[in-house]
Amino acid sequence: MYRQPEGHAQEAAAIPGMGFRAHRMRPGWGPEQDVEAVRPMRQTVGSCFEPMVDAHTWWRMGDRSYSAGTVEQVTAGMGGYDIAWMEEPLPHTITPPMLG
């Protein structure tokens, strides 16, 4: 689950051969590293593949939890790599700034 960026890319590279068109990853290394984890995955599998991000860890990391502002920055960075969806980037008690 919590792989370095190259590890996510290697894992995703094997998925199309199994007949799947998407891969769900779970980042949690830090804001910059989380965005960076999507780039090599997208480069490895190309545009016919859908990266999916399970981000619930961002608000369950204790003293390393991401603020709403940091989540907005990270999701904007990941959006540049055309991810399919993002699961639980914020706790249910926080309204995302872009929707507020």
Residue pairs with C-beta under 8 A, 6 or more apart in sequence:
1 26
2 26
2 27
2 28
2 29
2 57
3 11
3 25
3 37
4 29
4 37
5 33
5 36
5 37
5 39
5 40
5 41
6 40
8 23
8 25
8 37
8 38
8 40
8 41
9 40
9 41
9 43
9 44
9 45
10 44
11 23
11 25
12 23
12 25
12 41
12 44
12 45
12 49
12 51
13 44
13 45
15 22
15 23
15 45
15 49
16 45
16 48
16 49
21 48
21 49
21 50
22 49
22 50
22 51
22 52
22 84
23 41
23 45
23 49
23 50
23 51
23 52
24 52
24 53
24 54
25 37
25 38
25 41
25 51
25 52
25 53
25 54
26 53
26 54
26 55
26 57
27 33
27 34
27 37
27 38
27 53
27 55
27 57
28 34
28 57
28 58
28 61
29 37
30 64
31 66
31 70
31 73
31 74
34 55
34 58
34 74
34 78
35 74
35 77
35 78
38 51
38 53
38 77
38 78
38 81
38 83
39 81
41 51
41 81
42 49
42 51
42 81
42 82
45 51
47 82
50 83
50 84
51 81
51 82
51 83
51 84
52 83
52 84
52 85
52 86
52 87
53 78
53 83
53 85
53 86
53 87
54 86
54 87
54 88
55 71
55 74
55 75
55 86
55 87
55 88
55 89
56 87
56 88
56 89
58 65
58 66
58 70
58 71
58 74
58 89
58 90
59 65
59 66
59 71
59 88
59 89
59 90
59 91
59 94
66 74
68 90
68 94
68 96
68 97
69 97
71 89
71 90
71 96
72 96
72 97
72 98
74 89
75 86
75 89
78 86
89 96
90 96
